[in-house]
Amino acid sequence: MPHSLPPSGGIGLKSVHYSDILSDEAGSNKPGWVEVHPQNYFGDGGPLHRWLTAIAGVYPLSFHSVGLSLGSAEGLNIDDLEQIAALCERYEPAMVSDHLSWSGNAHDRYPDLLPIPYTVEALDHFSEQIAKVQDRLKRPILIENPSRYLSYRDDEMSETEFISALCKQSGCGLLFDINNVEVTATNVGLDMEAYIDAIDPDIVGEIHLAGHAREEHDSGPLLIDDHGSIVSDVTWRLYDRFIKRAGAKPTLIEWDTDIPAYDVLMAEVAKVEAVLNGTQNALAS
């Protein structure tokens, strides 16, 4: 999967860090690229756009949408698509992505990324919605694997089989969230390493790493994908396993709740760079 983001560590851009990443005092303590949720920039002007314009002049951008609702039975959210298209014309991001999920129907919108069934019917419908987005944006997009808390009894294929078929059928790529692999595998009983090994590196255009919360129940642990802490040791091991096979990929530290100080965030990016550099050195030797 070709991409134009640098194969280095990026951060999810938050307003509390605007000044930090543009400061001369940051020196080399800066990300290789930044990612934003385009829905936060749907207004035409104001301080958010002044900051983003300045940042886009320095860093490659990735747009990570949370509102297209590609899996909704009635079809995707056209209003969001049109506003994302306008933002793409304005900022020319290196990458655009959304989720393997749905978050609304003909009557309601939900603040959640809800799972879809892994059936041929769902595959055809999702592929059709992706085609509409890619035609409108005139570019391929990435779709992120979900964090799941349940699975459907009538699934006709595994998650990795569905993702592979989706990328082949629609021409999209994968935003590979490796924290979501740990969350899903723990919650619904999958083999994490087998999942990692089943993903074709050629379809991966971007990687996400994040933290999660853990709840202990009589039935076993439940992981909550809250993006509110450092990346777990398990996710780091899975990431290292994938990168050793795939080579360096653009990798984001995703931290959306309990936002840390800039230096804490960049310490996680330094861990990304250590994995990527270790892989690059191994490949060069």
Residue pairs with C-beta under 8 A, 6 or more apart in sequence:
1 142
1 167
1 173
1 174
1 202
1 203
1 204
1 205
2 205
3 94
3 95
3 173
3 205
3 206
3 250
4 60
4 94
4 95
5 32
5 33
5 60
5 62
5 94
5 95
5 205
5 206
5 250
6 32
6 33
6 60
6 250
7 247
7 248
7 249
7 250
7 276
8 31
8 32
8 33
8 248
8 250
8 251
8 272
8 273
8 276
9 31
9 32
9 251
9 252
9 253
9 269
9 270
9 272
9 273
9 276
10 31
10 32
10 33
10 34
10 35
10 62
10 250
10 251
10 252
10 253
10 269
11 17
11 21
11 31
11 34
11 35
11 252
11 253
11 255
11 265
11 266
11 269
12 34
12 35
12 36
12 64
12 252
12 253
12 254
12 255
12 256
13 21
13 34
13 35
13 36
13 52
13 55
14 255
14 259
15 48
15 51
16 259
16 262
17 262
17 265
18 51
18 55
20 26
20 262
21 30
21 31
21 34
21 55
21 58
21 59
21 262
22 54
22 55
22 58
26 262
29 263
29 266
30 266
31 59
31 266
31 269
32 59
32 60
32 250
33 59
33 60
33 61
33 62
33 94
33 250
34 55
34 59
34 60
34 61
34 62
35 61
35 62
35 63
35 64
35 252
35 254
36 52
36 61
36 62
36 63
36 64
37 63
37 64
37 65
37 66
38 63
38 64
38 65
38 83
38 84
38 87
39 65
39 66
39 67
39 80
39 83
40 48
41 48
41 49
41 52
41 87
42 83
42 87
43 49
52 91
53 91
55 61
56 91
60 93
60 94
61 91
61 92
61 93
61 94
62 93
62 94
62 95
62 96
62 97
62 206
62 250
62 252
63 84
63 87
63 88
63 91
63 93
63 95
63 96
63 97
64 97
64 98
64 144
64 175
65 80
65 84
65 96
65 97
65 98
65 99
66 98
66 99
66 103
66 113
67 77
67 80
67 103
68 76
68 77
68 80
68 81
68 84
68 98
68 99
68 129
68 133
69 76
69 77
69 80
69 101
69 102
69 103
69 104
69 109
70 76
70 98
70 99
70 100
70 101
70 102
70 126
70 129
70 130
70 133
70 143
71 100
71 101
71 102
71 114
71 116
71 122
71 125
71 126
71 129
72 102
72 103
72 104
72 105
73 102
73 105
73 125
74 105
74 106
75 129
75 132
76 129
76 132
76 133
77 104
81 132
81 133
81 136
82 136
84 96
84 137
85 136
85 137
87 93
88 96
88 137
88 139
95 142
95 205
95 206
95 250
96 137
96 139
96 141
96 142
97 141
97 142
97 143
97 144
97 175
97 205
97 206
98 133
98 141
98 142
98 143
98 144
99 113
99 143
99 144
99 146
100 116
100 126
100 143
100 144
100 145
100 146
100 162
100 163
100 166
101 113
101 114
101 115
101 116
101 146
102 114
102 116
103 109
103 110
103 111
103 112
103 113
103 114
104 110
113 146
113 147
115 146
115 148
115 149
115 150
115 151
115 152
116 122
116 126
117 152
117 154
117 155
118 152
118 155
118 156
118 157
118 158
118 159
118 161
118 162
119 154
119 155
119 156
119 157
120 156
122 162
123 162
123 165
123 166
123 169
124 169
126 166
126 170
127 166
127 169
127 170
130 141
130 143
130 166
130 170
130 171
130 172
131 170
131 171
133 141
134 140
134 141
134 170
134 171
134 172
140 171
140 172
140 173
141 172
141 173
142 172
142 173
142 174
142 175
142 205
142 206
143 163
143 166
143 167
143 172
143 173
143 174
143 175
144 174
144 175
144 176
144 177
144 180
144 208
145 159
145 163
145 174
145 175
145 176
145 177
145 180
145 181
145 184
146 159
146 180
146 184
147 177
147 179
147 180
147 183
147 184
147 187
147 212
147 223
147 225
148 159
148 183
148 184
148 187
148 188
149 187
149 188
149 222
150 187
150 188
151 188
157 165
158 198
159 184
159 190
159 195
160 195
160 198
160 199
161 198
163 174
163 199
163 203
164 198
164 200
164 203
166 172
167 173
167 174
167 203
173 203
173 204
173 205
174 199
174 203
174 204
174 205
175 204
175 205
175 206
175 207
175 208
176 199
176 204
176 206
176 207
176 208
176 242
176 249
177 207
177 208
177 209
177 210
177 254
178 196
178 207
178 208
178 209
178 235
178 238
178 239
178 242
179 208
179 209
179 210
179 211
179 212
179 225
179 231
179 232
179 235
179 254
180 208
180 225
181 192
181 195
181 196
181 235
181 238
182 192
182 212
182 223
182 232
182 234
182 235
182 238
183 212
183 223
183 224
183 225
184 190
184 195
185 191
185 192
185 195
186 221
186 222
186 223
187 222
187 223
192 234
192 238
193 238
193 241
196 238
196 241
196 242
197 241
197 245
199 242
201 242
201 245
201 246
201 247
201 249
204 246
204 249
205 249
205 250
206 249
206 250
206 251
206 252
207 239
207 242
207 249
207 250
207 251
207 252
208 251
208 252
208 254
209 231
209 235
209 236
209 239
209 251
209 252
209 253
209 254
209 268
209 272
210 225
210 227
210 231
210 235
210 253
210 254
210 255
210 256
211 226
211 227
211 228
211 229
211 230
211 231
211 232
211 255
212 223
212 224
212 225
212 226
212 227
212 229
212 232
213 223
213 224
213 226
213 228
213 229
214 221
214 222
214 223
214 224
215 221
215 222
215 223
215 224
216 222
226 256
226 257
227 254
227 255
227 256
227 257
228 255
228 256
228 257
228 258
229 258
230 264
230 268
231 239
231 253
231 268
231 271
236 271
236 275
239 251
239 275
240 275
243 249
243 275
243 276
243 279
244 279
244 282
247 279
247 280
247 283
248 276
248 279
248 280
249 276
251 272
251 275
251 276
253 265
253 268
253 269
253 272
255 265
255 268
